[in-house]
Amino acid sequence: MEQLEKALAKAREQRAAKLAPTAGAQTRGAVADRGLSISYQRTRVFSTPREGLVQNRIVANDPGDERAEVYRVLRTRVLNHLTRAGKSTLGVTSAQSGEGKTVTAVNLAVAMSLDVNQTVLLVDADLRAPSVHRCFGVEPEVGLADYLLGQAELADCFLNPGVDRLVLLPTRGNVSGSAELLASPQMARLAQELKERYPDRVIIYDLPPLLTTGDTIGFLSNLDSVLLVVRDGAVRASDMKRTMELLADHDLVGTVLNDAERSVDRVKRYGEYFGGRGG
C-alpha cells in the first residue's frame, strides 16, 4: 500500500510538471505561495500603454480611476458565486450589440487577475465581431478560429497583455460560419479541455449578443454560468423578456446594468443592479 501511494504521488507530480503553465496556468495556491510574477515561456507577451487602456475603457487595474472599484465589487460577487457552486467558467453576453459586454468582460477579467490567488483566461468567442484584442490595442497573429479550423496550434494563440495571471485567447477577423464553429465538437472539446486542465483558473468567454445571432445559444451548454450585460435604456422590454427566456435553463449569475458612456456617478450604479435571475 505504501508503494502504491508513492507511485500515485509521483504520477501526480509528473502530471503537474507536464501541465506546467506555458500560458500562465499556475494554480491559485501556487501563485499565492510564491507571490511572484508569472514567467511566460511560449505565450506572446505585450504591454498596452495606460493611455490606450483608458481610451478603450479598460480601467480595472487603474487605482486612480473611481470605476475600478466597481469592477472589484463585481469580481467579488462573481467569484463568490462561482466558488460556492464549485464552478469555473463564465460567459458574458448581452441581448443586443453595443451594450458593453466586451468592456465588462475585459475589466472583470483584469480585476480577477489582480487577486494574487486567481488566474484567468479570457476567451474571445464572439467570432462575428471579435474585439477583446482591440481593447488592449494588439493584433493577434492567430486566434481561436484558426485553432478550431486546424490552422494553428493552441499554444501559439495565447497572449499575455502585460497583466500578471491573465491570458487571452483572442479571435482575429470576422469568421464565416461562426454559429456552426461555436457549436462544433472541436469547440466543445476545447472548452472541456481548458476547464479540466486548469481547474483552479476562471475562464471567461466574451460571447456574441443573444438576440442578434444564434451563435451563443449553441455554446451555452458548455458553460457553468452566464453574466448578462444590459445598457440602461437601450433594451426594449420585449427583448429583455426574450433574453431571459433563452437563459431560463442556465445559471444566470446576475445582470449588470451598464451605463459607461455617462458620468462616473452613473457608472457606479453597476453594483446596485448586480443580482440573481431577474436582478
N, C-alpha and C positions, 0 to 999 in steps of 0.2 A: 504493500500500500504506500509506503514511504517513497519507493522508487517511482511509482505511478504519479504521485503528487509532484515529485521533482521533474518528471518528464513533462507533465502538464504545465508546470511553471515555466520550464524552458521553452516550450512551444509558444506560450503566451508572449514571452519576451521576444522570440524570433518574429512572431506576427506583428508585434508592436514596432519592431525595427523595420520590417518590410513596409509597413504603412506609415513610416516616418513622413512628416508633413512637408513634402516638396512644395505644397501650395498652402502653407500656413495652417496645418490641421492639428496643431497641438491641442491636447485636451485642456479643459478648464483648469484642472488641478495642476497640470504641468506648468502652464503659463503663470499661475498664481504663485507656485512654489519658487520658480526661478526669478520672477519679476523682471524679465529681460525682454528686449525687443526680439521679434522673430526674424530669423535669417532665412531668406527665400533663396533656394538654390536654382530652381528652374523657372519659377514664376517671374514674369516680367514686372519689374518694379519701376514706377514713375512717380512723380510728385506734381501736384497741381498747385500753383500759387494761391495764396489765401484770397487774393482779389478775384481770381477766377471762380473759386468755390462760392464766395459770397454773391457774385453776379448770377450764379446759377442756383442761388438759394440753398446751398449746402452749408448749414450753419451749426450743425450739432456738435462739432468739435471746436467751436469758437467761443471761449469763455466770456468774451466781451459782448456777445450777442444775446439779447434777452430771450430770443426764440430758442436758444439751445436748451434752456431749462424745460421747455415744453416737450422736446424730444426725449429728454431724460425721464420725464414723468411717463411718457408713452412707453419708453423702453421698460421701465419698471413694471408697468401694468401688463405688458405683453409677456415679459419673461415670467412673471408670477403665474400667469395663466398657463403658459406652456409647461412650466416646471411642475405645477400642481397636477397637470394631466399627463405628465411624462411624455411630452411631445417636443418636436424639434424643428418642424417645417411649417412655414407660414407663407401664404400667398397674399399679396397686396393688390387689390383691384378697385375698380370704380364702376359706376353704372355707364357713364359716357366718357369720352375722351376729354382732356382739358380740365380734369378735376384735381390734379395734383398728386396722383397716385405714385408716380415715379419719384418725385421730390420727397414725398413721405417715406417711401421705401428706402431711398438712399440715406436720408437723415436718420431713420430708425436703425439702419444697419451700422452707420457710423457711430451713433450713440451706444449701441450694444457693444461695439468693438472697443469703446473706451473703458469698459469694465474689464479689469485685468483677469477676471475669472471666465471670460467669454471669448470665443472665436466665432466668426461669422462668415458665411458665404452668401454673397448677393448674386442671384442669377437673373439675367435679363431674359425673361420668357415672353416678352412682347415682340414676337417675331415680325409682325407687320410694321411696327413703328418703334424699334429699339432706341432707347435714349439714355440708359444708365451711363454709358461711356461718355456721352456728351456732358453729363453733369460734372464729370471730372476732367473734361477737356482733352480726351485722348481718343485716338482712332485705333481700334484693335486690328491686328493683322489677320487673326482668325477668331472664331467665336463658336457659340453653342450650335448654330445651324450647320456650320462647317463640320463639327464633330458628328452630329446626327446624320449627316449625309455621307459620312465616311471620308471626308476630305481633310481632316486634321486630327491629331492626337489630342485627347482631352487635356493633358498636362500643358500643352502649348497654348491653350485657350485662356488660362488663368492670368489675371492681372492683380497686382497689389498697388493701390493708389497712394502709397506712402503713409498709410494708416496701419499701425500695428494691429494684428489679429483680424484684419479684414481682407478678404479675397473676392475678386469679381470674376464672374463667368459671363462675359458680355455677348451680345449678338451684334453683328455688323450688317448694315444694309437692310433692305426690305426683302423678306423671304417669301417667295411664292409657295402656295400650298401649306401655309402656316398652320391651319387648323389640323390638317392631317399629320403634320410633323409633330405637333404638340401631343396629339393623341396616339402617336405611333408606339409600338413596342420598344423601340430604341429609347424614346424619351422616358417611358415608364421604367425601363431597366436602369437608366441613368439616375432618375430620381431615387430609386430604391438603393442603388449602389452608394450614392452620396450620403444618404441617410444612415445606412448600415456601417459604412466605412468609418465615419466620424460621428458617432452617436452623441458626443458632447458638444457638437457645434450646431448653432442655429443656422438654418438655411432659409433665406428669404427669397421668394420669387416675385419679381415685378411682372404682373400678368396683364394681358390686354383687358380693356373695358368689357364688362359682361354683356351689354346690350348692343354693341356695335358689330361684334363678330361672334362666331361660335367657337372661337379658339379656347377660351378659358373653361367653358363647361366641360370639354373633353379631357381637361387636365386636372380638374379639381379633386378627383378621386385619388390622386397621388399625393395629396397634401393632408397634413394633420389639421390645420386651422386656416382661417381666412380673416383678413382685416379689410374692411370696406372704407374707402375714402370718398367723401361727398363734399362737393363745393357748395358752400352756403348760397342758396337762392338759384342754383344753376340746374337743379334736377326737378322735373315735374313729379307730382305725387304718383301718377300712374307708372312712371319709370321706376320710382323708388319701390313701389309695390311689386312690380315685376322682378326687380333685382332681389328683393327679399324672398320672393318665391323660388327663384333659382338657387338661392343659398340655403333654403329650408332644410336640406338634408346634410348640411355641412356645419362644422364647428365654427361659428362666427365669433371671433374673439371680441370684436367691438366695432364701432363706427367712429371714424374721425371726421369731424366737421372742419373742412379746410376753407380758410379764407385768407390765404397767404398773400394775396395781392393788396390787401388793405393794411391798416396800421398795425403796429406791433401789439397794441392793446387787443385788437380783434384776433390776432394770431394766437394770443394767449388762451383763447377760448377753446383751443384743441382739447385741453384736459377736461373741460367741463362736459364735453359731449362724448367722451370715451366711455363705452359701457358694453353690456352684453347685447344679445339679439334684440334689435329694435331700439338700441340705445342711441 
